[in-house]
Amino acid sequence: MSIRNLSLEKSKTMFTPNFIFWVIILAVIGSFVYSVHEVLMPFVLAFLISYLLSPLVDRLESRKIPRSLATLASLLSFIAIIVLIIANIAPLVRDQVSAFIEHIPAYSKFILVKVVPTLHEKINLLNPYLADKIKFALEDSASSFLSYIGYFITNIFKSGFAIVNILSLVFISPIMAFYTLRDWNK
């Protein structure tokens, strides 16, 4: 039997009814998870926190500390560490985003003055008609595209839905993590 015949046999057996069934099941599960990912996020985060803190809680419990108290101490320590990290990183992110927004006009000018002519020259060597069309399209859309990016960045946190999601992560996840972690061994 040759290698070609072997590959033909393999390709015929790849799409068996069993394979197609599992692909359909995975597609249905994937679309379901995608459609409810905003609702599931606090629960997934709570489970991950519980999974990370479980060994610490077990160790504290082995030292005769009640599991509820060990869970509370571990979770509060974890939250304090996260708050300290965010408090140290947030000013840096704010400064960088502000600097980026301030420099958008300079970036737009750079694209229009340096990038578009260079790109035009390179494409002009291949097809002059196409180069002119691309140059006009890039000049027209470069400044508006960068202004849209600036608008998007400044308004991303103004969205009410984003605020609700963040609040649910901040309040629901620790509560779920506490109960999941407390009852982890049961």
SULQUI-V605432 format. One line per field, one symbol per residue. ss: DSSP state (h for helix, s for strand, l for the rest). phi: phi as a letter, one per 40 degrees, with the letter a starting at -180 (. if undefined). burial: b if it has 16 or more other ideal C-beta (glycine too) atoms within 10 Angstrom, else e. Layout:
# SULQUI-V605432
ss->???
phi->???
burial->???
This chain:
# SULQUI-V605432
ss->llhhhhhhhhhhhhllhhhhhhhhhhhhhhhhhhhlhhhhhhhhhhhhhhhhhhhhhhhhhhllllhhhhhhhhhhhhhhhhhhhhhhhhhhhhhhhhhhhhlhhhhhhhhhhhhhhhhhhhhhhhlhhhhhhhhhhhhhhhhhhhhhhhhhhhhhhhlhhhhhhhhhhhhhhhhhhhhhhhllll
phi->.cccccccccccccccdcccdccccccccccccccbccccdccccccccccccdcccccccccgcddccccccccccccccccccccccdcccdcccccccccdcccccccccbccccccccccccacccccccccccccccccccccccccccbcccccccccccccccccccccccccccbdcc
burial->eeeeeeeeeeeeeeeeeeeeeeeeeeeeeeeeeeeeeeeeebeebbbebbeebbebbeebbeeeeebeebbeebbeebeeeeeeeeeeeeeeeeeeeeeeeeebeebbeebeeeebeeebeebbeeeeeebeebbeebeeebbeebeeebeeeeeeeeeeeeeeeeeeeeeebbebbbebbbeeee
